[in-house]
């Protein structure tokens, strides 16, 4: 979806998808995560696979 890399002002190069996530308002993150889970079969949260969380 967000392919490629982006050079930041300080010269560092990052994946474009990481940049999009970094600047995305937190109010949209849940909706985006739900859409991605629906499109790609779910099974993952933003940080962990479902059922793979430490207690």
Biopython code that builds the backbone (N, CA, C, O; Angstrom):
import numpy as np
from Bio.PDB.StructureBuilder import StructureBuilder

atoms = [
    (1, "UNK", "N", (0.825, -1.181, 0.000)),
    (1, "UNK", "CA", (0.000, 0.000, 0.000)),
    (1, "UNK", "C", (0.878, 1.258, 0.000)),
    (1, "UNK", "O", (0.726, 2.117, -0.868)),
    (2, "UNK", "N", (1.792, 1.369, 0.965)),
    (2, "UNK", "CA", (2.715, 2.499, 1.020)),
    (2, "UNK", "C", (4.112, 1.958, 0.767)),
    (2, "UNK", "O", (4.831, 1.605, 1.701)),
    (3, "UNK", "N", (4.485, 1.895, -0.489)),
    (3, "UNK", "CA", (5.769, 1.312, -0.858)),
    (3, "UNK", "C", (6.822, 2.389, -1.018)),
    (3, "UNK", "O", (6.513, 3.550, -1.287)),
    (4, "UNK", "N", (8.047, 1.992, -0.852)),
    (4, "UNK", "CA", (9.144, 2.913, -1.091)),
    (4, "UNK", "C", (9.787, 3.415, 0.180)),
    (4, "UNK", "O", (9.469, 2.986, 1.289)),
    (5, "UNK", "N", (10.692, 4.328, -0.021)),
    (5, "UNK", "CA", (11.448, 4.901, 1.085)),
    (5, "UNK", "C", (11.412, 6.420, 0.961)),
    (5, "UNK", "O", (11.181, 6.962, -0.120)),
    (6, "UNK", "N", (11.641, 7.091, 2.071)),
    (6, "UNK", "CA", (11.604, 8.549, 2.102)),
    (6, "UNK", "C", (12.844, 9.050, 2.826)),
    (6, "UNK", "O", (13.214, 8.531, 3.879)),
    (7, "UNK", "N", (13.474, 10.052, 2.258)),
    (7, "UNK", "CA", (14.620, 10.682, 2.904)),
    (7, "UNK", "C", (14.095, 11.850, 3.741)),
    (7, "UNK", "O", (13.414, 12.738, 3.228)),
    (8, "UNK", "N", (14.419, 11.835, 5.030)),
    (8, "UNK", "CA", (13.995, 12.901, 5.931)),
    (8, "UNK", "C", (14.921, 14.107, 5.807)),
    (8, "UNK", "O", (15.980, 14.024, 5.185)),
    (9, "UNK", "N", (14.518, 15.221, 6.401)),
    (9, "UNK", "CA", (15.331, 16.439, 6.325)),
    (9, "UNK", "C", (16.727, 16.252, 6.897)),
    (9, "UNK", "O", (17.682, 16.885, 6.447)),
    (10, "UNK", "N", (16.843, 15.370, 7.902)),
    (10, "UNK", "CA", (18.161, 15.152, 8.510)),
    (10, "UNK", "C", (19.014, 14.176, 7.706)),
    (10, "UNK", "O", (20.136, 13.869, 8.108)),
    (11, "UNK", "N", (18.499, 13.681, 6.570)),
    (11, "UNK", "CA", (19.241, 12.786, 5.703)),
    (11, "UNK", "C", (18.974, 11.313, 5.936)),
    (11, "UNK", "O", (19.364, 10.476, 5.122)),
    (12, "UNK", "N", (18.310, 10.984, 7.045)),
    (12, "UNK", "CA", (18.001, 9.587, 7.340)),
    (12, "UNK", "C", (16.955, 9.074, 6.359)),
    (12, "UNK", "O", (16.045, 9.814, 5.986)),
    (13, "UNK", "N", (17.071, 7.811, 5.933)),
    (13, "UNK", "CA", (16.123, 7.203, 5.013)),
    (13, "UNK", "C", (15.272, 6.199, 5.795)),
    (13, "UNK", "O", (15.804, 5.346, 6.505)),
    (14, "UNK", "N", (13.948, 6.308, 5.661)),
    (14, "UNK", "CA", (13.018, 5.412, 6.352)),
    (14, "UNK", "C", (12.027, 4.833, 5.349)),
    (14, "UNK", "O", (11.800, 5.410, 4.285)),
    (15, "UNK", "N", (11.440, 3.693, 5.694)),
    (15, "UNK", "CA", (10.374, 3.150, 4.862)),
    (15, "UNK", "C", (9.189, 4.095, 4.928)),
    (15, "UNK", "O", (8.867, 4.627, 5.990)),
    (16, "UNK", "N", (8.539, 4.304, 3.783)),
    (16, "UNK", "CA", (7.428, 5.248, 3.715)),
    (16, "UNK", "C", (6.294, 4.837, 4.651)),
    (16, "UNK", "O", (5.658, 5.694, 5.264)),
    (17, "UNK", "N", (6.038, 3.547, 4.765)),
    (17, "UNK", "CA", (4.965, 3.081, 5.639)),
    (17, "UNK", "C", (5.241, 3.474, 7.090)),
    (17, "UNK", "O", (4.311, 3.824, 7.816)),
    (18, "UNK", "N", (6.492, 3.422, 7.521)),
    (18, "UNK", "CA", (6.831, 3.821, 8.885)),
    (18, "UNK", "C", (6.597, 5.315, 9.098)),
    (18, "UNK", "O", (6.165, 5.734, 10.172)),
    (19, "UNK", "N", (6.881, 6.104, 8.085)),
    (19, "UNK", "CA", (6.643, 7.536, 8.173)),
    (19, "UNK", "C", (5.151, 7.830, 8.290)),
    (19, "UNK", "O", (4.742, 8.675, 9.087)),
    (20, "UNK", "N", (4.343, 7.137, 7.501)),
    (20, "UNK", "CA", (2.890, 7.337, 7.557)),
    (20, "UNK", "C", (2.360, 6.996, 8.941)),
    (20, "UNK", "O", (1.550, 7.739, 9.494)),
    (21, "UNK", "N", (2.811, 5.877, 9.507)),
    (21, "UNK", "CA", (2.361, 5.484, 10.849)),
    (21, "UNK", "C", (2.802, 6.506, 11.885)),
    (21, "UNK", "O", (2.043, 6.825, 12.800)),
    (22, "UNK", "N", (4.016, 7.023, 11.752)),
    (22, "UNK", "CA", (4.549, 7.972, 12.727)),
    (22, "UNK", "C", (3.766, 9.279, 12.759)),
    (22, "UNK", "O", (3.626, 9.889, 13.820)),
    (23, "UNK", "N", (3.257, 9.716, 11.614)),
    (23, "UNK", "CA", (2.557, 11.002, 11.574)),
    (23, "UNK", "C", (1.033, 10.853, 11.615)),
    (23, "UNK", "O", (0.311, 11.850, 11.622)),
    (24, "UNK", "N", (0.545, 9.609, 11.643)),
    (24, "UNK", "CA", (-0.888, 9.372, 11.669)),
    (24, "UNK", "C", (-1.463, 9.768, 13.040)),
    (24, "UNK", "O", (-0.908, 9.395, 14.073)),
    (25, "UNK", "N", (-2.563, 10.515, 13.049)),
    (25, "UNK", "CA", (-3.195, 10.837, 14.333)),
    (25, "UNK", "C", (-3.656, 9.555, 15.030)),
    (25, "UNK", "O", (-4.188, 8.649, 14.390)),
    (26, "UNK", "N", (-3.448, 9.489, 16.339)),
    (26, "UNK", "CA", (-3.809, 8.285, 17.078)),
    (26, "UNK", "C", (-5.302, 7.989, 16.985)),
    (26, "UNK", "O", (-5.714, 6.839, 17.139)),
    (27, "UNK", "N", (-6.113, 9.007, 16.736)),
    (27, "UNK", "CA", (-7.552, 8.789, 16.621)),
    (27, "UNK", "C", (-7.908, 7.958, 15.398)),
    (27, "UNK", "O", (-8.988, 7.369, 15.347)),
    (28, "UNK", "N", (-7.014, 7.900, 14.407)),
    (28, "UNK", "CA", (-7.274, 7.111, 13.206)),
    (28, "UNK", "C", (-6.665, 5.717, 13.242)),
    (28, "UNK", "O", (-7.031, 4.867, 12.431)),
    (29, "UNK", "N", (-5.752, 5.468, 14.157)),
    (29, "UNK", "CA", (-5.019, 4.203, 14.161)),
    (29, "UNK", "C", (-5.929, 2.983, 14.306)),
    (29, "UNK", "O", (-5.725, 1.982, 13.619)),
    (30, "UNK", "N", (-6.929, 3.049, 15.188)),
    (30, "UNK", "CA", (-7.816, 1.905, 15.380)),
    (30, "UNK", "C", (-8.582, 1.599, 14.096)),
    (30, "UNK", "O", (-8.685, 0.438, 13.700)),
    (31, "UNK", "N", (-9.112, 2.612, 13.453)),
    (31, "UNK", "CA", (-9.863, 2.402, 12.214)),
    (31, "UNK", "C", (-8.976, 1.827, 11.117)),
    (31, "UNK", "O", (-9.402, 0.945, 10.372)),
    (32, "UNK", "N", (-7.756, 2.318, 11.014)),
    (32, "UNK", "CA", (-6.820, 1.811, 10.004)),
    (32, "UNK", "C", (-6.461, 0.361, 10.314)),
    (32, "UNK", "O", (-6.429, -0.471, 9.407)),
    (33, "UNK", "N", (-6.194, 0.049, 11.573)),
    (33, "UNK", "CA", (-5.859, -1.321, 11.962)),
    (33, "UNK", "C", (-7.020, -2.270, 11.665)),
    (33, "UNK", "O", (-6.797, -3.388, 11.200)),
    (34, "UNK", "N", (-8.248, -1.841, 11.926)),
    (34, "UNK", "CA", (-9.408, -2.684, 11.644)),
    (34, "UNK", "C", (-9.566, -2.914, 10.146)),
    (34, "UNK", "O", (-9.885, -4.027, 9.726)),
    (35, "UNK", "N", (-9.352, -1.896, 9.343)),
    (35, "UNK", "CA", (-9.444, -2.032, 7.892)),
    (35, "UNK", "C", (-8.383, -2.990, 7.365)),
    (35, "UNK", "O", (-8.674, -3.842, 6.526)),
    (36, "UNK", "N", (-7.154, -2.852, 7.857)),
    (36, "UNK", "CA", (-6.084, -3.752, 7.433)),
    (36, "UNK", "C", (-6.368, -5.191, 7.850)),
    (36, "UNK", "O", (-6.113, -6.122, 7.086)),
    (37, "UNK", "N", (-6.894, -5.375, 9.057)),
    (37, "UNK", "CA", (-7.223, -6.725, 9.518)),
    (37, "UNK", "C", (-8.305, -7.350, 8.648)),
    (37, "UNK", "O", (-8.239, -8.540, 8.338)),
    (38, "UNK", "N", (-9.290, -6.568, 8.256)),
    (38, "UNK", "CA", (-10.358, -7.074, 7.404)),
    (38, "UNK", "C", (-9.821, -7.442, 6.028)),
    (38, "UNK", "O", (-10.165, -8.493, 5.486)),
    (39, "UNK", "N", (-8.998, -6.601, 5.471)),
    (39, "UNK", "CA", (-8.458, -6.837, 4.132)),
    (39, "UNK", "C", (-7.442, -7.969, 4.083)),
    (39, "UNK", "O", (-7.342, -8.677, 3.081)),
    (40, "UNK", "N", (-6.692, -8.140, 5.161)),
    (40, "UNK", "CA", (-5.580, -9.087, 5.132)),
    (40, "UNK", "C", (-5.771, -10.263, 6.078)),
    (40, "UNK", "O", (-4.802, -10.935, 6.431)),
    (41, "UNK", "N", (-6.990, -10.516, 6.486)),
    (41, "UNK", "CA", (-7.269, -11.719, 7.255)),
    (41, "UNK", "C", (-7.138, -11.607, 8.754)),
    (41, "UNK", "O", (-7.368, -12.592, 9.456)),
    (42, "UNK", "N", (-6.783, -10.461, 9.271)),
    (42, "UNK", "CA", (-6.712, -10.289, 10.725)),
    (42, "UNK", "C", (-5.620, -11.124, 11.352)),
    (42, "UNK", "O", (-4.646, -11.495, 10.696)),
    (43, "UNK", "N", (-5.792, -11.419, 12.638)),
    (43, "UNK", "CA", (-4.812, -12.221, 13.349)),
    (43, "UNK", "C", (-3.685, -11.418, 13.956)),
    (43, "UNK", "O", (-2.836, -11.985, 14.645)),
    (44, "UNK", "N", (-3.646, -10.131, 13.728)),
    (44, "UNK", "CA", (-2.588, -9.295, 14.280)),
    (44, "UNK", "C", (-3.183, -8.036, 14.889)),
    (44, "UNK", "O", (-4.150, -7.477, 14.371)),
    (45, "UNK", "N", (-2.597, -7.599, 15.990)),
    (45, "UNK", "CA", (-2.896, -6.274, 16.514)),
    (45, "UNK", "C", (-1.769, -5.373, 16.016)),
    (45, "UNK", "O", (-0.950, -5.808, 15.206)),
    (46, "UNK", "N", (-1.712, -4.161, 16.473)),
    (46, "UNK", "CA", (-0.651, -3.276, 16.007)),
    (46, "UNK", "C", (0.730, -3.746, 16.459)),
    (46, "UNK", "O", (1.721, -3.480, 15.778)),
    (47, "UNK", "N", (0.815, -4.452, 17.614)),
    (47, "UNK", "CA", (2.112, -4.832, 18.125)),
    (47, "UNK", "C", (2.352, -6.333, 18.212)),
    (47, "UNK", "O", (3.502, -6.769, 18.165)),
    (48, "UNK", "N", (1.302, -7.132, 18.337)),
    (48, "UNK", "CA", (1.462, -8.552, 18.574)),
    (48, "UNK", "C", (0.483, -9.360, 17.735)),
    (48, "UNK", "O", (-0.578, -8.874, 17.345)),
    (49, "UNK", "N", (0.870, -10.615, 17.466)),
    (49, "UNK", "CA", (-0.102, -11.530, 16.881)),
    (49, "UNK", "C", (-1.146, -11.840, 17.944)),
    (49, "UNK", "O", (-0.818, -11.917, 19.128)),
    (50, "UNK", "N", (-2.391, -12.016, 17.538)),
    (50, "UNK", "CA", (-3.439, -12.368, 18.478)),
    (50, "UNK", "C", (-3.072, -13.680, 19.135)),
    (50, "UNK", "O", (-2.665, -14.624, 18.457)),
    (51, "UNK", "N", (-3.214, -13.752, 20.475)),
    (51, "UNK", "CA", (-2.876, -14.949, 21.214)),
    (51, "UNK", "C", (-1.396, -15.068, 21.551)),
    (51, "UNK", "O", (-0.978, -16.056, 22.154)),
    (52, "UNK", "N", (-0.601, -14.079, 21.172)),
    (52, "UNK", "CA", (0.839, -14.133, 21.372)),
    (52, "UNK", "C", (1.309, -13.120, 22.414)),
    (52, "UNK", "O", (2.505, -12.855, 22.539)),
    (53, "UNK", "N", (0.370, -12.563, 23.151)),
    (53, "UNK", "CA", (0.732, -11.541, 24.136)),
    (53, "UNK", "C", (1.199, -12.173, 25.438)),
    (53, "UNK", "O", (0.667, -13.190, 25.880)),
    (54, "UNK", "N", (2.183, -11.564, 26.028)),
    (54, "UNK", "CA", (2.659, -12.024, 27.338)),
    (54, "UNK", "C", (1.714, -11.522, 28.405)),
    (54, "UNK", "O", (1.184, -10.416, 28.303)),
    (55, "UNK", "N", (1.502, -12.319, 29.417)),
    (55, "UNK", "CA", (0.573, -11.945, 30.498)),
    (55, "UNK", "C", (1.221, -11.024, 31.485)),
    (55, "UNK", "O", (0.585, -10.612, 32.455)),
]
sb = StructureBuilder()
sb.init_structure("model")
sb.init_model(0)
sb.init_chain("A")
sb.init_seg("    ")
for serial, (resi, resn, name, xyz) in enumerate(atoms, 1):
    if name == "N":
        sb.init_residue(resn, " ", resi, " ")
    sb.init_atom(name, np.array(xyz, "f"), 0.0, 1.0, " ", f" {name:<3s}", serial, name[0])
structure = sb.get_structure()
